[in-house]
Each structure stands twice: as C-alpha cells, then as structure tokens.
C-alpha cells in the first residue's frame, strides 16, 4: 500500500460468498484495513465443495 495515490487511512475490502469469508479473514490479519463489507460470507474447503457436487456438476 505504499503508493502515492493511496490514502492508507481509508483502506477497505469487500467480497461475496467465499470472498466475503476471506474479507473477514483478511481484516483479522491486516490491521491497515479500516472498513470491511462482506456480502453473504460463506466458506467451504475444497473437500466440502467437491463432496456437495455430483459427477454431472463436475463434468464427469
């Protein structure tokens, strides 16, 4: 964030679904984030995601 065009006091993040969950995780780890706006935060691991799919969903 060391860019002349960036106001480091006004950094935010947003994301939807898994991006919303990652927005929350980033805010917990990155103190420079001042505001977050997660939208329907939901997080799945790859294993959980694949377990919920059928072979047709996966193109098999």
SULTA-V998808 format. One record per residue. N is the residue number from 1. RES is the residue in one letter. SS is DSSP state (h for helix, s for strand, l for the rest). PSI is psi in whole degrees, 0 to 359 (none if undefined). OMEGA is omega in degrees with one decimal (* if undefined). Layout:
((N:RES:SS:PSI:OMEGA) (N:RES:SS:PSI:OMEGA))
This chain:
((1:X:l:12:178.9) (2:X:l:69:178.9) (3:X:l:141:-176.3) (4:X:l:335:-178.0) (5:X:l:355:-173.4) (6:X:l:128:173.7) (7:X:l:103:-174.1) (8:X:l:349:177.6) (9:X:l:358:-176.1) (10:X:l:49:-179.9) (11:X:l:133:178.7) (12:X:s:172:178.6) (13:X:s:150:176.1) (14:X:s:161:176.6) (15:X:s:156:179.4) (16:X:s:146:178.9) (17:X:l:239:179.6) (18:X:h:328:175.0) (19:X:h:327:175.7) (20:X:h:319:177.3) (21:X:h:319:178.4) (22:X:h:329:175.1) (23:X:h:316:178.7) (24:X:h:316:179.4) (25:X:h:318:179.2) (26:X:h:320:179.5) (27:X:h:327:178.8) (28:X:h:332:-175.3) (29:X:h:340:-174.2) (30:X:l:100:-176.5) (31:X:l:344:179.6) (32:X:l:345:174.9) (33:X:l:122:-176.5) (34:X:l:328:-179.9) (35:X:s:144:173.5) (36:X:s:154:178.2) (37:X:s:74:177.8) (38:X:s:140:179.8) (39:X:s:116:-177.6) (40:X:l:60:-178.1) (41:X:l:127:179.0) (42:X:l:133:-176.2) (43:X:l:130:174.6) (44:X:l:146:169.9) (45:X:l:164:179.0) (46:X:h:319:-179.8) (47:X:h:314:178.8) (48:X:h:320:179.9) (49:X:h:313:-180.0) (50:X:h:326:-180.0) (51:X:h:334:-178.4) (52:X:l:356:-177.7) (53:X:l:152:171.5) (54:X:l:168:178.7) (55:X:l:330:177.2) (56:X:l:318:177.8) (57:X:l:326:-177.2) (58:X:l:359:179.8) (59:X:l:26:-179.0) (60:X:l:none:*))
